[in-house]
Structure formats: C-alpha cells, structure tokens
Amino acid sequence: MSPGKTQALRLLDRQGVAYDEIVFPEEIHEARGVAAFAGLPPGEVFKTLVVVSRTGARPALFVVPADATVDLKRAAEAMGAKRAEMAGHAETERLTGLKVGGISALALTHKRWPVFLDRRAESLASIVVSAGRRGRNVRLRVEDFLRATGARWADVARTEGPSGAP
C-alpha cells in the first residue's frame, strides 16, 4: 500500500470532515470485495462509476451500492442527455487518472463533473467509498459526502445478482 494521504483524504482534512479509513489488500478491485473483507453489508459500501454521453456532455460520476449497478436510462435523465453508457475500464482510467478499484468522487472534485449519489444512501448515517487509491476506502457521514463532492441525489441504482449481473 502507498503511504501518505490521498487527494480524497486531503480534501476531507481541509474541510474538517471526520472519517475512518479502511485499508484492505490492493488486489481487491471491487466494492463487493471490500464489503466482504471489512465485514460490511454491500449496501453500505458504495462504488463510483463513470458514465458518459456521446453528445459532448461532461462525464458524470454515479455513486451506487456495491450490490448495484447504474440504470443507464435513469443516468441519462439525471445527466440531461438522451443516452448514456458506462465508460470502459481503459476509458475510465484515462478520463480520471485513477485506477479502476480506486475511482473516487472525492478525488475528482477538481474536474467539476456532476456527481450523483443513489437514493439508497438516504436511509444511512454513513457510507464507505473509495479514498482514491486501490486498497484504501473511507467511511464518512452521508451529508459530509454530499457537501464535499457537491453530489445530488438520484434514483439510479439497479440491483445486481450475486455474480454481478443485473
């Protein structure tokens, strides 16, 4: 694991946000694996997915539970686009400068992309999200995440099956 603070953690420190860091093996690249490793319900660990519209709109970040994916029709509506699609791994890494498994809305605030937090987080006091590097996540209060990222609520999650298929 890389020592030191990630950009996401520095942002939280600057804003005076309380958080707990969760460190896990870097080989775990998926939110479901983080949940299993940390002994947390998948509905409390959220992953950040990059969604693009091929109409020239900026990419958007959708933050959804580990056991869900993004409903692309609803994502397009949230983005104000006709169509939207999930960015592939290579495109995600190129656009964000982060490795898949370490994508974090907290680390990407400088891009000023729209951020949408799925409404499933409304009933939670806190969520676990990536700290911007593989092997590092952070638990913080939902309202702190919303404030730090400028995220808006969106009803976009579609539950996946145990294998990750919708």
N, C-alpha and C positions, 0 to 999 in steps of 0.2 A: 504494500500500500504506500502511496505517496504521502510523505509527511506534510504538515502545514495546512493552512486553511485554503479551502476552495473559494472561488469567486462568490459562490452562493452563500457560504458561511460568512465571508467578509461583509456581504450585503446585510445579512441578518444582524451581525455585530454592529455595523454602522447605524442600523435602525433601532438598536436596542431590543431586538426580538429575542425572547427566551426560546431555546431549542435544546433537544437532546440528540446527539449524533449517534447513529447506529453504524458500526463498522462490520463488514462481512467480507468473505473471500471475493476477490475481484473476478473470479471465474463465474460468479453468479451475475448474469446479464439481464434477468427478467424480474419484474416486480413480484411475481408469484414465488420465485425462488427466495427473494428477500423475505417475504412474509413467512415462508416455511422455516428459513434459517432463524429468524428472530422470534418465531412462535407467535406471530400476529395473525389475526384474521385477514384474508386477502382484501376485504372491504375497507381496511384501514390503511393499506399501503397503496399509494397512487403512482401511476406511471405517466410520463409526459410523452405524448405522441405528436409528431409534426404532420400537419395536414396542409396540403397545397391546393390552390385553384389555378388552373392553367390559363386564367383570364387576366393575369397580370397582378392580381391581388397579392399582398404580402402573405407569406406562410403564417399559419396560426398554430398555437400550442394548445392541445387539449389534454387536460389532466383528469384521468379516469381511474377507477379502482383496478387493482391487479387482476381481478377476475372478469374484466370487461374489456371491450374494445369500443371504438368510436363508430357511431351510426353516421355514415358519411352524408346521407341526405340531411340529417339534422345539423351536422357540422357545416355543410354548405349554407344552410339557412342562417346559422349563427354568424358565419363569415360574410353574409350578404352576397354570396356567389350562387351561380346556377348549379355548378358541380364542384365537387371536391374529391380529392383522393389522398390516401396515405402516402407520405414520402417513403421511398425505399430506404434501406439501411445506408447505402452509399450517399444518396442524396441528403438524408438527414444529417449525416456526419459532415458533409460538405457545407450545408447551409448553417449548421450550428457551431461547427468547430469542436464539437464534443463527440465522444464515442457513444455508440448505442449501448445502453446499460448505464449511462451516466448523464443522460439528457435531463436538464433541469430548467424549469421556467425561472427559478431563482437566479440561475447563472446566465440567463439570456435576456435580462431586463434591458440591457443596453441596446438590443435590437429593436425594441419597441414593437414587437409583434403582438397581435391580440392573443390574450391568454384566457381560456375558458376552463372553469372548474366544474366538473359534473356535480349536479344537484345531490347526488348520493352523499356528498360530504356535508350537506346541510345539517344532518342529524348527528354529526360527530363533533366532539370538542376539539380533537386534533387529528392530523393526518401525517403519514410518513411519505416523504418524497425524496427524490434524488438530491444529493448535495452537490451535483455537478461533476462527479467523478465515479467511475466504477469502484465498487467496494465501500461507498460512503452514502448514507442516507441521513435524513434529518426528520425528527418529529417536531412539529410546531402546531400552534393553535390555528384553526381554520381561518379565523379573522386576520391573523398575522400574515398567513399566506396570501390572502386576498389583497391586503394592503401592500405587501412587499412587491407583488407581481402586477398589481392593477387588474387582476383577473376578474372576469364577470361570470356569473352563474349561467350554466347551460345544461339542458336535459339532453345529453348526447351519448351516454353510455349504453351499450348493448351487451348483455351478459354473455360471456363465453362459456363453452363447455369445459370439462376438466382438462382436455387436451389443448385448450386454447382456441378451439374452433367455435364460431358463433352458433 
